[in-house]
């Protein structure tokens, strides 16, 4: 099966699974009167949007290069990952506002119905299965988008576990406000996750390397070969053991600068 087909198939499975989980949590959360469960359902709804974007992106990145995009459309995956992080951030902020309003509201709060606990347990099991499947497929085809979404769904499991814990304490101590406080904590977790995904996508968009120590490993391997020299265009041998071994050295006048892979800096793709 091709990379595109795996990406599309995985995205469809994620879309259907998250749609079921989201609808069940929002409907039952509203019926049971649990803000935390509703918020968890909204978070799952963002996963549905994420999956739809992944399906669209999977078809886009495999288009052949054009006159306008001579290096192809592979960068679309990194751009889509950034958009997903903004969607997650928006959902987190909306939930944060709703939770704060609920905490300081003068309305009499009621203890949620016990059915909220059962739908939360169902959500935890479902999310674990979806996250594990997406992460495995993401690593298989080296897709940052699938991996990022798998991490997001893994965070959803933690969120749902927090909702479950909050519900249990709400029933034990008979304090409905604990449900709103749980929703507040969950919203902060969602916001933190979105910021992390946003920053990680910068590496792919800017042709970066997450672990720059790989350059030191390459130099060490080359030095073990008799007669081989680790020096390359654009990499200063004196900086091989520095914290930034891929830093470029100034090029002589009239000569182009070269990056770590030997490509002219002026011809690097954006």
Phi, psi and omega in degrees: 000135183288165180300318181297317181294321178296318180296317181291316180299314180297321180293321179293318177299318178296319181298311182294315180298313181291329178296318178296313181296316182297312181298317181295320182287320180292314181295309181290326178297317177293318181293322182277346180077035180248112178294324181295319180291320177298316178298321177296323177293321177296321178298321177292328178295326177294329177294328177295316178298318179301315182295321179296319178296322180295322179297316179296317182293323181301324179284330184284317188292343180265007175291146178289155179304149178236178178297326181280321180241081188290340179262008179091192187242020183297331181292346180299330180293318177294321178296318179297321178299321177296317179298320179298320180297324179290324177295316179296319179298318180297316179298319179296319180294320179297318179292323178299314180297315180297320181293317179296317178298321180292320181296318183264009179285147180274355181293145179288126183264140179250153179289130181300159177289152184295340181296339178298329179292318183292319180291331177291319177297318177300320180294319181298314180296314181297317181293322179299318180293317180293317181296316180297317181294315181293320181295319179296316180290324179297319178289327182296319182253008178056054180252114179294330181291314178296318180296318179297320180291325177296319177295320178298319179289329174296320176297327178297326178296317178297319179298313180297324177295322176294322177297315180299316179296318179297320179295318180299315179293327178298318180288323182292312185265357179057042181238097181300336182294338179297330178295319179290322178295321176299318177299323178296314180296319180298319181298321178294323178294320179296316180298316179299318180297319181295321179295319179297317179295320180299314182290323180295328181291341179297326182298315181289319182292330183255019179054040181271179178233126183294323180239099183289350179293348178299330179293320178296323179295322179295315180299319181295322180292320180293322182295339180280348180269120181302129176084353181274148180241132181280355183290136178226162178297130176090353179239122182281121180304329181292343182257013185300328183252017177279172180287344179230071185293345182266011179293140182277150175261151180300134179273147177299157181301134178086359179243144181287155176272147180239143178274185183300332182267009177085001182274142178300130182299330181286343182252009179293143178284150181276000000 
